Amino acid sequence: MVEPYLYFNGTCAEAVDFYETVFSGTDKQVMRFKDAPPNPQFPMPETLLELVMHAEMTIEGTRFSFGDNPDGVVAGDQTTLIVRTSDPENVANWFNQLSVGGVVRMPLGAQFYARMYGWVIDRFGIHWQLIAE
């Protein structure tokens, strides 16, 4: 499954509410940075706590994901594609191929929300978030 992921500069919660109204979105879920498990190695700055870490909603049968990017977004970089699978080996294979000549945004590894996750910008400038659930 491939899903779009839209990023915002601190306006994600407002945007998700707006899109929910415009498109009669369903199954909305919102997690703010303050909702993530604490990590003593990476303490959460106060400025991030109320921002949206991850939100999801279904629009006309397609699952959309949303989030505030703490580093900010540049026009053209607001969208990534998520590819979900149940097989961590697929994620590793895709990640390794896409990262050749590209830029790794988040190294491949287990996360609290996925068995395997990695984020890479391929050599063509396309952002890919690869997830094994």
N, C-alpha and C positions, 0 to 999 in steps of 0.2 A: 504494500500500500504506500502511496506517495501522498504527502500532505503539504500544503503551504504553511510557512511559519512567518508571521508578520512582526516586525520589531518597531518599537517606539522609543521616544526620548522622554519618558516619564508620563506619557499620556495614555498608556495602555488600558488602564481601567475604564477611562472615559470612552476610548475607541471601542472596546469590547461591548460596553453597554449600548453604544450607538449602533454598532453592526447587529447586535441582537435585535434591536428595534427595527432597523431597516429591513433585515432579511428574515425576521421572525425566527432567529436562531434558536436552537434547542440544545439541551444537555450542557449548558454553560458551567464551567468549573474555573475558579480563579484561585491561584496560590501566590501569596505575596512572599517576598524574601524573608520576612519575619516568621513565616510558617515552616521554613526549612529546618531540619535538625541542626542544632549548633555544631560547629566544628572549631575546636580550640585553636587549631593550626591556622585557620582563616576566619578570624572574627568578623562579624557583619557590621559594617559602618552604619551608624544611625541614619545616614542619608538614604540608605537602600531599603530600610525596613518596610516602608509602605508601598514601594514599587512592586509591580507585578513580576514575579519570577517566571511564572508560566500560567497561561490560561488556554482553555480549549472550548470549542463550540462547533456544533454541526450546522452548516449552512447548505440547504438544498442537497443533502445527502453527502456532502464532503466535509470531513473533519478539518477545521482550521485551528492552528495554534498561534498564540500571541505572547508577547513579553516585552518588558522594558529592558533595554540594553544599558547597563550601568556605564558602559564606555561611550554611549551615544551612538547615533546612527548617522550615516551620510546618505544623501539622496542616492538611490540605486542599491543600497545595501540593506534595505528594510525587509527583504524577503529571502527566506531560505527554503529548501525542500527537505522534508523529513521522509526517510524511508524506514519503515518498520518491518521487522521480521521476528520470528521466534528463534532463529538460529544465530547464535553469536559468531559462528564461523563465517557466515555471510557478511556480517557487519565488518569483521576483521579483513576479509577479502576485499570488499568494496572500499573500505577506508584506505588500505594499502595501495590500491590501484589509483584512487582519486587523489591521494596525497602526492603522487609523483609529479613534480613540477608545480605543486600547489602550496598552500599555506595551512598548517594545522592550527585551528582555533582552540580546540580542546582535544587533548590526547585520548586515544582509545583506552577505555577502562570501564570497570564496573562503577555504577553510581547508585545512590539510594533509590532512584526511580527507574533503573533499568539494569539488566544483567550485563549489558555491554552498550557503550555509547561512545561516539566520537563525532567531532565536527571538523570538517575540512572545507576549504575553498579550493576548488580544482583549478587547473591551469587556465581555464576559460573564464574564471571569476565567479563561478556558480557556487553558492554555499550549500553544503550537504550535511544534514544531521542524520546520523545512522544509529538506529536503536534496535537492540534485541530485548524484547520484553520477557 
